[in-house]
Amino acid sequence: MVMFMAFWAELQNNIYTNIFYSGRFFLYMKGLLITLNIAFFSAVLGVLIGMLIAIVKVYSVQNKGLKPLNFICDIYLTFVRGTPMAVQLLIMYFVFFAFAPATFQIPIAIIAFGFNSGAYVAEIIRAGIQSIDRGQMEAGRSLGLTKNMTMRFIILPQAVKNILPALFNEFITLVKETAIVSLIAVPDLTMAASLVRSRTFNAYVPLFFIAIIYLIIVVGLTALQKRLERRLAVNDQH
């Protein structure tokens, strides 16, 4: 009993020292805000890149003039999906933005993660477009719409509805992957834990604390994803 009380007292002291002492909680929260900002803007950039790549690959099947662009897209997809995210981040920081200001780490991280996410989003969107019945395109053309108008007003809205759960899942993955941005000295949530750990010489409290924060975020986002899937399923039944 005495040993348990001593252990509990030491644990409470470590929790206070590593989380709340000297404003360290706000250091974690600042890092969390940076993590969420990087994930959000990377997701937006990834969707824009992915949509462009997907449209090029879909149209290149019938339009031979897009073959060179399709070849470039294939190289991009192969590179991104065949190399580690950490390596892509370091290449972006030390090669493409080697002469960028020291305060440019966050935009570089957003570009790197958006560049990476775009490859996976492209395949999600392409699969969503191809899942739409070909008769939809023919129906749009029969109504007097051009191919581009049919794609924009008929095909894409249906495809987006089908791929929303997959896009949501990609965002969840993106949130977790941003934990490596500390490689380029971005003061995110993981960096905050590293800073606290270097001051207190305690590894388990800061690391378990940020692990719990990530877990709460992922569980919350997963719950939202399931709710979205149920709502989409109800709409399909009507």
Secondary structure as the mmCIF struct_conf table of DSSP 4:
data_model
#
loop_
_struct_conf.conf_type_id
_struct_conf.id
_struct_conf.beg_label_comp_id
_struct_conf.beg_label_asym_id
_struct_conf.beg_label_seq_id
_struct_conf.end_label_comp_id
_struct_conf.end_label_asym_id
_struct_conf.end_label_seq_id
HELX_RH_AL_P HELX_RH_AL_P1 VAL A 2 ILE A 15
HELX_RH_PI_P HELX_RH_PI_P1 TYR A 16 PHE A 20
HELX_RH_3T_P HELX_RH_3T_P1 TYR A 21 GLY A 23
HELX_RH_AL_P HELX_RH_AL_P2 ARG A 24 TYR A 59
TURN_TY1_P TURN_TY1_P1 SER A 60 GLN A 62
HELX_RH_3T_P HELX_RH_3T_P2 LYS A 64 LEU A 66
HELX_RH_AL_P HELX_RH_AL_P3 LYS A 67 GLY A 82
BEND BEND1 THR A 83 THR A 83
HELX_RH_AL_P HELX_RH_AL_P4 MET A 85 ILE A 91
HELX_RH_PI_P HELX_RH_PI_P2 MET A 92 PHE A 96
TURN_TY1_P TURN_TY1_P2 PHE A 97 PHE A 99
BEND BEND2 ALA A 100 ALA A 100
HELX_RH_3T_P HELX_RH_3T_P3 ALA A 102 PHE A 104
HELX_RH_AL_P HELX_RH_AL_P5 GLN A 105 GLN A 130
TURN_TY1_P TURN_TY1_P3 SER A 131 SER A 131
BEND BEND3 ILE A 132 ILE A 132
HELX_RH_AL_P HELX_RH_AL_P6 ARG A 134 SER A 142
TURN_TY1_P TURN_TY1_P4 LEU A 143 GLY A 144
HELX_RH_AL_P HELX_RH_AL_P7 LYS A 147 THR A 150
HELX_RH_PI_P HELX_RH_PI_P3 MET A 151 ILE A 155
HELX_RH_AL_P HELX_RH_AL_P8 LEU A 156 GLU A 177
HELX_RH_3T_P HELX_RH_3T_P4 THR A 178 ILE A 184
TURN_TY1_P TURN_TY1_P5 ALA A 185 ALA A 185
HELX_RH_AL_P HELX_RH_AL_P9 LEU A 189 THR A 200
HELX_RH_AL_P HELX_RH_AL_P10 TYR A 204 GLN A 237
#
